[in-house]
Amino acid sequence: MNEAVWSIGSVAADPALRMAIAWALAGVFALGVAHKLGAPSAFLLTLRQYRVLPGWAQLAAATLVIFSELAVTAGLVLRPSAAYVGWATLALLGLYTVAIAFNLARGRRDIDCGCSGPALRQTLSGSLLWRNGVLMLLALCLTAPLSASRSLHWLDAVAALAFAGGVLLVYITANQLIANERRLTEMLAR
């Protein structure tokens, strides 16, 4: 009896599932870049608060982050089966996660993560590391070799959009919970 081994590679081998994951991540990055473009000075201030770059490099880094997020978003929508898009997505998420972890290790929890713009302030916490870890696992799925065993149909695109919408709703809900984490903890402690 031949047993299938569950792995990230086998999960992402189906082109419809890969498209669904890519479009879900594209939605996450599109939200992020929209917040950054909507309030670029707030994003630059957030980047400065991380204190990982010298002052002279911060404006260039902010611009590079925005363009990188735009490129990743476009790649995820237009080339969901390209492994290099998965690697670029994973690298960007990894960079953000390292910056958050670095500041948490320094005890700097009161700065905004910069994930959701100035309207939804999310201070740094371990919850952000978990959230980013889940996103990184999804991005890792996009780096696996793609199976060419079947072609995509219009129903695959509908299912991918529904999946992406569901993931985006979970992401937005998680961000709201993370933003209210301290208040929720205080309420539950009473």
C-alpha distance (Angstrom), angle and dihedral (degrees) to the residues before:
residue distance angle dihedral
M1 . . .
N2 3.77 . .
E3 3.81 111.9 .
A4 3.79 121.4 -160.7
V5 3.76 114.4 -127.6
W6 3.81 113.8 -136.0
S7 3.79 110.0 -129.5
I8 3.75 140.1 143.6
G9 3.79 88.3 -103.2
S10 3.79 93.5 56.8
V11 3.81 92.1 45.7
A12 3.79 92.5 54.2
A13 3.80 95.6 39.9
D14 3.81 92.8 90.2
P15 3.81 109.8 83.0
A16 3.84 93.8 -144.6
L17 3.80 93.3 53.7
R18 3.78 90.3 45.5
M19 3.80 90.6 51.9
A20 3.82 90.1 48.9
I21 3.81 92.1 51.5
A22 3.81 92.1 45.7
W23 3.80 93.0 49.7
A24 3.82 91.2 47.5
L25 3.81 90.6 53.3
A26 3.81 89.7 44.8
G27 3.80 88.4 57.3
V28 3.80 91.2 51.1
F29 3.81 91.9 50.2
A30 3.82 92.6 43.1
L31 3.81 89.3 56.2
G32 3.78 90.7 49.1
V33 3.78 95.5 48.6
A34 3.82 91.2 45.4
H35 3.81 89.7 56.2
K36 3.78 91.5 47.9
L37 3.81 94.1 47.9
G38 3.81 90.9 44.0
A39 3.80 92.5 55.8
P40 3.81 108.9 16.9
S41 3.81 94.8 163.6
A42 3.82 90.6 53.0
F43 3.81 89.5 50.2
L44 3.82 91.2 49.9
L45 3.80 89.7 50.5
T46 3.80 90.2 50.5
L47 3.79 90.8 49.9
R48 3.81 89.9 51.2
Q49 3.80 91.1 51.5
Y50 3.80 90.9 59.0
R51 3.84 88.3 66.1
V52 3.79 94.6 -154.2
L53 3.81 97.4 120.0
P54 3.80 133.5 49.9
G55 3.81 115.0 -104.3
W56 3.79 94.4 -108.0
A57 3.84 91.6 58.5
Q58 3.81 99.4 46.5
L59 3.81 100.0 86.7
A60 3.81 91.6 46.8
A61 3.82 90.5 47.0
A62 3.83 92.0 49.9
T63 3.79 90.0 51.2
L64 3.81 91.3 46.6
V65 3.82 91.7 50.1
I66 3.82 91.6 51.9
F67 3.80 93.2 47.8
S68 3.82 91.1 44.8
E69 3.79 91.2 52.3
L70 3.81 90.5 48.1
A71 3.81 90.9 50.1
V72 3.81 93.1 47.1
T73 3.81 91.3 47.9
A74 3.81 91.5 50.9
G75 3.80 91.5 45.7
L76 3.80 92.7 50.2
V77 3.81 91.4 51.8
L78 3.80 99.3 39.2
R79 3.83 102.0 32.7
P80 3.82 106.8 25.5
S81 3.80 91.8 153.8
A82 3.82 95.9 53.3
A83 3.81 110.7 105.7
Y84 3.81 91.6 -152.0
V85 3.82 89.0 63.3
G86 3.80 88.6 55.1
W87 3.80 91.1 49.4
A88 3.82 92.0 48.6
T89 3.81 90.1 49.5
L90 3.79 91.2 48.1
A91 3.81 91.5 48.5
L92 3.80 93.5 51.3
L93 3.81 92.8 47.2
G94 3.80 89.3 46.0
L95 3.80 91.1 52.5
Y96 3.80 91.4 51.8
T97 3.80 91.6 46.6
V98 3.80 93.0 50.6
A99 3.83 91.0 49.5
I100 3.81 90.8 50.9
A101 3.83 92.9 45.7
F102 3.81 91.2 47.0
N103 3.80 91.6 54.8
L104 3.80 93.0 43.2
A105 3.81 88.7 53.0
R106 3.81 88.3 53.5
G107 3.82 89.8 52.0
R108 3.81 93.3 -111.2
R109 3.80 101.7 141.7
D110 3.81 100.2 141.0
I111 3.79 98.3 73.0
D112 3.79 122.2 96.8
C113 3.79 115.2 -106.4
G114 3.81 91.8 -137.7
C115 3.79 91.5 -132.2
S116 3.79 100.3 120.6
G117 3.77 106.9 22.6
P118 3.79 128.1 -108.4
A119 3.81 94.4 -58.1
L120 3.82 92.8 69.2
R121 3.78 108.9 37.7
Q122 3.81 111.4 -158.9
T123 3.77 114.3 -174.7
L124 3.78 117.6 -150.4
S125 3.79 114.7 -84.2
G126 3.76 142.8 149.3
S127 3.81 87.7 -99.2
L128 3.81 89.0 69.4
L129 3.80 89.3 54.6
W130 3.81 90.2 52.7
R131 3.80 92.1 46.8
N132 3.79 91.3 49.2
G133 3.81 90.0 46.4
V134 3.80 90.2 58.1
L135 3.81 90.7 47.9
M136 3.81 89.8 48.8
L137 3.82 90.7 52.6
L138 3.80 88.9 53.1
A139 3.81 90.2 49.0
L140 3.80 89.8 48.5
C141 3.81 88.6 58.3
L142 3.81 87.9 61.8
T143 3.80 92.4 58.7
A144 3.81 94.9 61.9
P145 3.81 120.6 100.0
L146 3.80 111.6 -87.1
S147 3.77 120.8 -122.6
A148 3.79 113.7 -128.6
S149 3.79 90.8 -161.7
R150 3.79 95.9 118.3
S151 3.76 141.6 15.5
L152 3.77 124.7 -120.0
H153 3.80 122.7 -105.6
W154 3.78 132.4 -163.0
L155 3.80 90.7 -98.9
D156 3.82 88.8 58.7
A157 3.81 89.2 58.1
V158 3.81 91.0 49.6
A159 3.81 91.0 49.9
A160 3.82 90.9 46.2
L161 3.80 91.1 52.0
A162 3.81 91.2 48.8
F163 3.81 90.9 49.1
A164 3.81 91.6 47.0
G165 3.80 90.8 49.1
G166 3.79 90.9 50.8
V167 3.79 92.9 48.9
L168 3.80 90.2 47.9
L169 3.81 91.2 52.3
V170 3.81 90.1 50.3
Y171 3.82 89.7 48.0
I172 3.82 92.8 50.5
T173 3.80 91.0 46.6
A174 3.81 91.3 48.7
N175 3.80 90.3 50.3
Q176 3.80 90.7 51.6
L177 3.81 91.0 49.3
I178 3.80 91.5 47.7
A179 3.81 90.6 49.0
N180 3.82 89.5 52.2
E181 3.80 95.1 38.9
R182 3.80 96.4 112.4
R183 3.80 93.4 46.5
L184 3.80 91.6 47.3
T185 3.79 91.3 49.7
E186 3.80 91.4 50.0
M187 3.82 91.9 48.0
L188 3.80 92.3 50.2
A189 3.81 91.6 47.5
R190 3.81 91.8 59.2
